[in-house]
Amino acid sequence: MKLSTRTLAAAADTLRGWALDEDLKQMVMADPALAAIAERIARRYIAGARAADAIDVLRDNSARGHLGSVECVGESVRDAGVAARETEEILQLTDRVASGGLAATISFDLSHIGSVVSPQLGLDNALRIARAAHDAGTSVMISAEGSRRTDLVLDLWERISDRHPETGITIQARLRRSPADLERMIRRPGPIRIVKGAFLETDDVAHPRDSEPMYDAYRTMADRLVRSGHRVNIATHDAVLVDDLRAELGEALRGTHVEFEMLQGLGTDLLDTLRADGFTTREYVVYGPEWWLYVLNRIAEHPERAVSALADIGVS
């Protein structure tokens, strides 16, 4: 049975709604049986519960020729004490990356380390991580969040990059505001990671996912960054989009300022092919117990993955 585009879109929006439903998350994770099922589904998309699990995956990916980016997944922390603990976890992760000699950047959501509690708390914690990453010979990449937080994310990123210019930032092709945001971002030297954008957004704020306007926005931003010589991470698992960019930009994509980036467990064969073809590649690895939003958004990107999720429930 082939599902209609309308049905798939409705399923995706439902999954994105669940991703943001903290009451549903708490209900599922508080029930041992439901939590066990949910965690079984999540294993396809995350390295595991511990930093050591992520380090093992990063090491394996490095052997395949890929750079790394690693995240202790989490978001929307509303308690300063929790934000402090999560910051310490990320600092310890940075030490593990350095001691392991791994070429990996450190990624995180600002809301994971306190920006929702207060912007100053988020900034203070982010600066600690950015400084530790710098001392470890790497850098941080700030993740995108829902559009209601975009101004906060950009404001804090600029303040972080005042002290650590190497700090990266993520831009979502779906957001209608992104072309203007790109001109703001490109004035600073840190890498810009382009993603499609996985959050539940209204039509006045974002292009429909996988619509022609969204693809046009992605290609236009990639073209702007690649041709300008600005550092750019082309983050997509979409083989058609990758082929389009290769056709449009050709050898310019082999510049030292360009990377192709894909998430762990998604697009693995495509990433390996790009590496074999001589492109710089990076695989993004996540770990930790707070994976709810991340995993549901990964499934929502392609609702057909719900079938895989049902199969995963039956895997012992």
C-alpha positions in Angstrom: 0.0 0.0 0.0 1.3 3.4 -1.0 0.5 6.3 1.3 -0.6 9.6 -0.1 1.5 12.7 0.2 -1.2 14.2 2.4 -1.2 11.2 4.7 2.6 11.3 5.1 2.5 15.0 5.8 -0.2 14.6 8.5 1.9 11.7 10.0 5.0 13.9 10.0 3.2 16.8 11.7 1.7 14.4 14.3 5.2 13.0 15.1 6.6 16.6 15.4 3.8 17.5 17.7 4.6 14.4 19.9 8.3 15.5 19.9 7.3 18.8 21.6 4.7 17.2 23.9 6.6 17.1 27.2 3.6 15.6 29.0 3.5 12.7 26.6 7.3 12.2 27.0 7.0 12.1 30.8 4.1 9.7 30.6 6.0 7.3 28.3 9.3 7.4 30.1 7.6 7.0 33.5 6.1 3.7 32.4 8.8 0.9 32.4 7.1 -1.1 29.6 6.5 1.9 27.4 10.0 3.3 28.1 11.6 0.0 27.1 9.7 0.0 23.8 10.6 3.7 23.1 14.3 3.1 23.9 14.4 0.1 21.6 13.2 2.3 18.8 15.7 5.0 19.7 18.7 2.7 19.3 18.6 3.0 15.5 19.4 6.8 15.9 21.6 7.1 19.0 24.9 5.7 20.0 23.7 4.7 23.4 23.2 6.2 26.9 26.8 7.0 27.8 29.6 9.1 26.4 31.7 6.0 26.0 29.2 4.6 23.6 29.5 7.8 21.4 33.3 7.7 21.6 33.2 4.1 20.3 31.1 5.2 17.3 33.3 8.2 16.6 36.3 5.9 16.6 34.7 3.5 14.1 33.6 6.4 11.9 37.1 7.8 11.9 38.4 4.5 10.7 36.0 4.9 7.7 37.6 8.3 7.0 34.9 10.6 8.5 35.4 13.5 10.8 33.0 13.6 13.7 30.5 15.8 15.6 29.1 14.6 18.9 26.2 15.7 21.0 24.8 14.7 24.4 21.3 15.0 23.2 18.8 17.2 25.2 16.8 20.4 25.0 14.4 22.7 26.8 15.9 22.4 30.3 14.0 24.6 32.7 16.0 24.1 35.9 19.3 25.7 36.5 20.6 22.7 38.5 19.8 20.4 35.6 21.5 22.8 33.2 24.6 22.8 35.3 24.7 19.0 35.4 24.3 18.8 31.6 27.0 21.4 31.1 29.4 19.2 33.2 28.5 16.2 31.1 29.4 18.1 27.9 32.6 19.3 29.5 33.6 15.7 30.3 32.6 14.7 26.8 35.0 17.3 25.4 37.8 15.8 27.6 37.0 12.4 26.3 37.2 13.5 22.7 40.5 15.2 23.3 42.1 12.3 25.2 40.9 9.9 22.5 42.7 12.0 19.8 39.4 12.2 17.8 38.7 14.9 15.2 35.2 15.8 16.4 33.4 19.0 17.1 31.0 19.4 20.1 27.4 20.1 19.3 24.5 21.1 21.6 21.3 23.0 21.9 21.6 26.2 23.9 18.3 25.3 25.6 20.0 22.1 26.9 22.4 24.2 29.0 20.1 26.8 30.4 19.1 29.5 27.8 15.4 28.9 28.5 16.0 29.4 32.3 17.8 32.6 31.4 19.9 33.8 28.4 22.8 34.7 30.7 22.9 31.2 32.2 22.9 29.7 28.7 25.7 32.1 27.7 27.8 31.4 30.7 27.5 27.6 30.3 28.1 27.8 26.5 31.3 29.9 27.1 32.6 27.3 29.5 32.1 24.6 26.8 33.5 26.7 24.0 36.6 27.5 26.0 37.1 23.8 26.9 36.7 22.8 23.3 39.2 25.5 22.2 41.7 24.3 24.8 41.1 20.7 23.5 41.9 21.7 19.9 38.4 21.6 18.6 35.3 23.8 18.5 31.6 23.8 19.2 28.6 23.8 16.8 25.4 25.4 18.0 22.3 23.5 17.0 19.1 24.9 15.5 15.9 25.1 17.6 12.3 25.9 16.9 11.7 29.3 15.2 10.5 30.9 18.4 14.0 30.5 19.8 15.9 31.6 16.6 16.5 35.2 17.7 17.8 33.9 21.1 20.0 31.3 19.5 21.6 33.9 17.1 22.0 36.5 19.8 23.8 34.1 22.1 25.9 32.6 19.3 27.2 36.0 18.3 28.2 36.7 21.9 30.0 33.3 22.1 31.8 33.9 18.8 33.0 37.3 20.1 35.3 35.3 22.3 35.6 32.1 20.2 35.3 33.0 16.5 35.5 29.4 15.5 32.1 28.6 16.9 29.7 27.2 14.4 26.0 27.9 13.9 23.1 26.0 12.2 20.6 27.4 9.7 17.3 25.9 8.6 16.4 26.1 4.9 12.7 25.7 5.7 12.5 29.0 7.7 11.4 31.9 5.5 13.6 34.2 7.6 16.8 32.2 6.9 18.1 34.2 3.8 18.3 37.3 6.0 19.8 35.3 8.8 22.5 33.9 6.5 23.7 37.4 5.7 24.0 38.0 9.4 25.9 34.7 10.0 28.3 35.0 7.1 29.9 38.1 8.6 31.5 35.8 11.2 34.1 33.1 10.4 32.6 30.1 12.2 31.2 27.3 10.0 27.6 27.4 9.0 25.7 24.1 9.0 22.8 24.0 6.6 19.9 21.7 7.5 16.4 21.3 6.1 14.8 21.9 9.5 12.8 19.3 11.3 10.6 21.3 13.7 6.8 21.7 13.6 6.3 25.2 12.1 3.3 27.1 10.7 3.1 27.9 7.0 3.7 31.6 7.5 7.0 30.8 9.3 8.4 27.9 7.2 8.2 26.3 3.8 6.5 22.9 3.7 9.2 20.2 4.2 10.6 18.8 1.0 8.7 21.4 -1.0 10.3 23.1 -4.0 10.7 26.4 -2.2 12.5 24.6 0.6 14.9 22.9 -1.9 15.4 26.2 -3.7 16.3 27.9 -0.4 18.7 25.1 0.5 20.5 25.1 -2.8 20.7 28.9 -2.8 22.3 29.1 0.6 24.7 26.3 -0.2 25.7 28.0 -3.4 26.2 31.3 -1.6 28.4 29.8 1.0 30.4 27.5 -1.2 31.2 30.1 -3.8 32.1 32.7 -1.1 34.7 30.5 0.5 33.0 30.6 3.9 33.2 27.4 5.9 30.0 25.3 5.3 28.6 22.0 6.5 26.1 20.6 3.9 24.0 18.5 6.3 21.6 16.3 4.4 20.9 12.6 3.8 18.9 13.5 0.6 20.7 11.8 -2.3 18.8 13.8 -4.9 19.7 17.1 -3.2 23.4 16.0 -3.0 23.3 15.1 -6.7 21.8 18.5 -7.5 24.6 20.3 -5.5 27.3 18.2 -7.2 25.9 19.1 -10.6 25.6 22.8 -9.8 28.8 23.3 -7.8 31.1 20.6 -9.2 34.7 20.9 -8.1 34.0 23.8 -5.8 32.6 21.2 -3.3 36.1 19.8 -2.9 37.3 23.1 -1.3 38.8 22.8 2.1 36.0 25.0 3.5 33.2 22.5 2.5 32.0 19.4 4.3 29.2 16.9 3.8 27.6 16.0 7.1 25.1 13.3 8.0 23.5 11.9 11.1 24.5 8.5 12.6 22.4 5.7 11.1 21.1 7.9 8.3 22.7 8.1 4.9 25.7 6.0 5.9 26.2 4.5 2.4 25.9 7.9 0.8 28.4 9.4 3.2 30.9 6.6 2.5 30.4 7.1 -1.2 31.1 10.8 -0.9 34.3 10.1 1.1 35.4 7.6 -1.5 34.9 10.3 -4.2 37.3 12.5 -2.3 34.9 14.9 -0.5 35.4 15.9 3.2 32.8 14.1 5.3 31.6 14.3 8.9 29.2 12.0 10.8 27.1 13.4 13.6 26.8 11.1 16.6 24.4 11.6 19.5 24.1 9.8 22.9 22.3 10.2 26.2 18.9 9.5 27.8 17.1 12.7 26.7 16.6 11.6 23.1 12.8 12.1 22.8 12.7 15.2 20.6 15.6 14.1 18.5 14.4 10.6 17.7 10.8 11.6 16.9 12.0 14.4 14.6 14.2 11.9 12.8 11.2 9.6 12.2 9.0 12.6 11.3 11.5 13.6 8.5 10.4 10.4 6.7 7.2 9.0 8.3 7.9 5.7 6.5 10.5 5.2 9.2 7.6 4.4 11.5 7.5 1.0 9.8 11.2 0.5 10.8 10.2 1.6 14.4 7.5 -1.1 14.5 10.1 -3.7 13.4 12.5 -2.5 16.0 10.0 -3.1 18.8 10.2 -6.8 17.9 14.0 -6.9 18.0 15.3 -8.5 21.2 
